[in-house]
Amino acid sequence: MRKVIVVGGGISGLTAAHELLTKGYDVTVIEASSCIGGKVSTVEISGVLVDAGPDAFLVREPEMEELCTSLGIAGDLVSPISRSAKIWVDGNMYPLPKSQFLGVPLDLDELSSLNLVSSEGIEIAQNDFINEETGRDEDETVGSLIRRRLGDEVMDKLVGPLLGGINAGDPDRISLNSGVPYLASAASLDSSLIRSIQKFVRASGRDPKAPIFLTHPEGLGKVIDALHKKLEGKIVLNTNVESIFTEETNWIVQAGEKKYEADAVILTTPAYVSAAIIKNSSTTVAELLSSVEYASMAFVLFAFPSSGVLPFDGSGFLVAKSEGLLMTACSWSSSKWEHLGKSDKTFVRVSAGRVDDDRAFNFNDGELVSKLLEELSLTVGLETPPEESRVIRWPKSFPQYESGHANKVDEIQRLLGSETPGVFVAGAAFNGLGLSACIRDGKASVQRVEEYLEVVH
Ligand SMILES: Cc1cc2nc3c(=O)[nH]c(=O)nc-3n(C[C@H](O)[C@H](O)[C@H](O)COP(=O)(O)OP(=O)(O)OC[C@H]3O[C@@H](n4cnc5c(N)ncnc54)[C@H](O)[C@@H]3O)c2cc1C
């Protein structure tokens, strides 16, 4: 029986390990912290389970739902009851256009009626229907495409805040192809960006009323609990892997005094951690891995007494960067999820921090809570003190897929094959950071392990 070690017990590592186990491999997951799940983490606040990391997954990518089905928990999944979101910009709250695709407006008359973008901004966006496409290059940024086709105002007030929210990044630096491949596909059918996306949406034949997101009402930690059961006895906790090296044909994974031997190793740790682990075996791979930049962000989960809070019309709001606020987004969890709306508390989750803004990490928890309460007062007039608040910090948690990312990932894979055969990487840093993409990458790494073991052993 071939032995494979998976380093890191986040969703990528756990799904890779689950797949290996199903295929009959001897597998061990080594996790540094005292629990598995990584970014997937559910906590309790005011007696209710709330997600402290991802709180939903996209339905259009099937892997996470398929995983829930295989774990027997898909029947419990729920979709948001409110779909409409707002945006705080120019000191006012505006509804997001109903007709939009990842923030790209598809009906400029509707956009104009919202008064979110000036009439000059609308005129510039209208040129998208007339101007020939001249500027596309192979690996342009999201910002470059949107600014060229629809103008700066649409970018700064709409698309930027929406897409920046996905990875706490700067859409002017994020690669269109690697960072938002769904938008890249939708943008490739016509020289007009709006017409192209309209064609893409029509061709997809998607029911506009079908759910876009799903979650588990007891938190996505339920998925981790179910995976834990499948991997009973295969997980080693509180074990910080420091390095790997070869001994004869095998790999040795070193964690302090402990050594674990395996035929193959999958590193599913964040890229900068994998870089440190691999650096004695390949400095070139380590350098490439550590060149993936990460953004830090923090959440504050609030539970307010509902008696003192006006209901929010929508699932939450985004904040444009131009406002200079600490908060980047606010999820009005009690309006978004039916199961949270039933409580006598109002649950609100406020995000702070992005790739070029570490202010949240310079405040202690108390300061961060009071700054964000001040901003809730400014944006939604909320003055009631929370019954409970909880700060969750995610330092260096969002990999940034900048221009050149796809080439970098290809080069990492190529060099791993030649310099450290038998060692593989997977996870959020490579081929998508959403939960389904991580599952896909975990499974792809298992396939690479199988191909390697077939050839070598
Ligand atoms: C705040 C936040 C909100 C998000 N929201 C969403 C969302 O709503 N929907 C969505 O689809 N995606 C969301 N994402 C993205 C998604 O959650 C992550 O990309 C994904 O969970 C990452 O999984 P992973 O297994 O690749 O990495 P991780 O979850 O980071 O797992 C890596 C694991 O490695 C362990 N580790 C680190 N160092 C070592 C070491 N030296 N030795 C052993 N183990 C080690 C860590 O403790 C961790 O458990 C969000 C991400 C964040 C940070």
The ligand as an SDF file (V2000), in Angstrom:
LIG
                    3D

 53 58  0  0  0  0  0  0  0  0999 V2000
  -12.0980   35.1930    5.4400 C   0  0  0  0  0  0  0  0  0  0  0  0
  -12.3400   34.3410    4.2390 C   0  0  0  0  0  0  0  0  0  0  0  0
  -13.6120   34.2470    3.6810 C   0  0  0  0  0  0  0  0  0  0  0  0
  -13.8220   33.4440    2.5720 C   0  0  0  0  0  0  0  0  0  0  0  0
  -15.0780   33.3160    2.0570 N   0  0  0  0  0  0  0  0  0  0  0  0
  -15.3110   32.4210    1.0640 C   0  0  0  0  0  0  0  0  0  0  0  0
  -16.6400   32.1260    0.6580 C   0  0  0  0  0  0  0  0  0  0  0  0
  -17.6030   32.7040    1.2000 O   0  0  0  0  0  0  0  0  0  0  0  0
  -16.8300   31.1870   -0.3100 N   0  0  0  0  0  0  0  0  0  0  0  0
  -15.7770   30.5130   -0.8700 C   0  0  0  0  0  0  0  0  0  0  0  0
  -15.9970   29.6490   -1.7420 O   0  0  0  0  0  0  0  0  0  0  0  0
  -14.5030   30.7620   -0.4990 N   0  0  0  0  0  0  0  0  0  0  0  0
  -14.2570   31.6780    0.4630 C   0  0  0  0  0  0  0  0  0  0  0  0
  -12.9730   31.9030    0.8950 N   0  0  0  0  0  0  0  0  0  0  0  0
  -11.8780   31.1620    0.2710 C   0  0  0  0  0  0  0  0  0  0  0  0
  -11.7340   29.7530    0.8510 C   0  0  0  0  0  0  0  0  0  0  0  0
  -12.3130   29.6740    2.1250 O   0  0  0  0  0  0  0  0  0  0  0  0
  -10.2630   29.3940    0.9980 C   0  0  0  0  0  0  0  0  0  0  0  0
   -9.5680   29.6930   -0.2070 O   0  0  0  0  0  0  0  0  0  0  0  0
  -10.0780   27.8950    1.2940 C   0  0  0  0  0  0  0  0  0  0  0  0
  -10.8170   27.5510    2.4460 O   0  0  0  0  0  0  0  0  0  0  0  0
   -8.6060   27.5970    1.4610 C   0  0  0  0  0  0  0  0  0  0  0  0
   -8.4490   26.2160    1.7020 O   0  0  0  0  0  0  0  0  0  0  0  0
   -7.0230   25.5290    1.6950 P   0  0  0  0  0  0  0  0  0  0  0  0
   -7.2070   24.1480    2.1770 O   0  0  0  0  0  0  0  0  0  0  0  0
   -6.3840   25.7120    0.3720 O   0  0  0  0  0  0  0  0  0  0  0  0
   -6.1490   26.3760    2.7140 O   0  0  0  0  0  0  0  0  0  0  0  0
   -6.3230   26.6160    4.2740 P   0  0  0  0  0  0  0  0  0  0  0  0
   -7.7530   26.6240    4.6520 O   0  0  0  0  0  0  0  0  0  0  0  0
   -5.4940   27.8140    4.5710 O   0  0  0  0  0  0  0  0  0  0  0  0
   -5.6650   25.3140    4.9270 O   0  0  0  0  0  0  0  0  0  0  0  0
   -4.2940   25.1870    5.1140 C   0  0  0  0  0  0  0  0  0  0  0  0
   -4.0720   24.4150    6.3980 C   0  0  0  0  0  0  0  0  0  0  0  0
   -2.6660   24.2420    6.5700 O   0  0  0  0  0  0  0  0  0  0  0  0
   -2.3830   24.3490    7.9430 C   0  0  0  0  0  0  0  0  0  0  0  0
   -0.9600   24.6570    8.0920 N   0  0  0  0  0  0  0  0  0  0  0  0
   -0.3430   25.8590    7.9130 C   0  0  0  0  0  0  0  0  0  0  0  0
    0.9850   25.7310    8.1340 N   0  0  0  0  0  0  0  0  0  0  0  0
    1.2140   24.4250    8.4190 C   0  0  0  0  0  0  0  0  0  0  0  0
    2.3840   23.6670    8.7050 C   0  0  0  0  0  0  0  0  0  0  0  0
    3.6100   24.2210    8.7230 N   0  0  0  0  0  0  0  0  0  0  0  0
    2.2600   22.3320    8.9630 N   0  0  0  0  0  0  0  0  0  0  0  0
    1.0310   21.7290    8.9170 C   0  0  0  0  0  0  0  0  0  0  0  0
   -0.1090   22.4180    8.6560 N   0  0  0  0  0  0  0  0  0  0  0  0
   -0.0180   23.7310    8.4110 C   0  0  0  0  0  0  0  0  0  0  0  0
   -3.3120   25.4610    8.3980 C   0  0  0  0  0  0  0  0  0  0  0  0
   -3.4680   25.4400    9.8070 O   0  0  0  0  0  0  0  0  0  0  0  0
   -4.5830   25.1160    7.6350 C   0  0  0  0  0  0  0  0  0  0  0  0
   -5.4070   24.2470    8.3700 O   0  0  0  0  0  0  0  0  0  0  0  0
  -12.7380   32.7300    1.9930 C   0  0  0  0  0  0  0  0  0  0  0  0
  -11.4590   32.8410    2.5490 C   0  0  0  0  0  0  0  0  0  0  0  0
  -11.2570   33.6360    3.6640 C   0  0  0  0  0  0  0  0  0  0  0  0
   -9.8780   33.7450    4.2430 C   0  0  0  0  0  0  0  0  0  0  0  0
  1  2  1  0
  2  3  1  0
  2 52  2  0
  3  4  2  0
  4  5  1  0
  4 50  1  0
  5  6  2  0
  6  7  1  0
  6 13  1  0
  7  8  2  0
  7  9  1  0
  9 10  1  0
 10 11  2  0
 10 12  1  0
 12 13  2  0
 13 14  1  0
 14 15  1  0
 14 50  1  0
 15 16  1  0
 16 17  1  0
 16 18  1  0
 18 19  1  0
 18 20  1  0
 20 21  1  0
 20 22  1  0
 22 23  1  0
 23 24  1  0
 24 25  2  0
 24 26  1  0
 24 27  1  0
 27 28  1  0
 28 29  2  0
 28 30  1  0
 28 31  1  0
 31 32  1  0
 32 33  1  0
 33 34  1  0
 33 48  1  0
 34 35  1  0
 35 36  1  0
 35 46  1  0
 36 37  1  0
 36 45  1  0
 37 38  2  0
 38 39  1  0
 39 40  1  0
 39 45  2  0
 40 41  1  0
 40 42  2  0
 42 43  1  0
 43 44  2  0
 44 45  1  0
 46 47  1  0
 46 48  1  0
 48 49  1  0
 50 51  2  0
 51 52  1  0
 52 53  1  0
M  END
$$$$
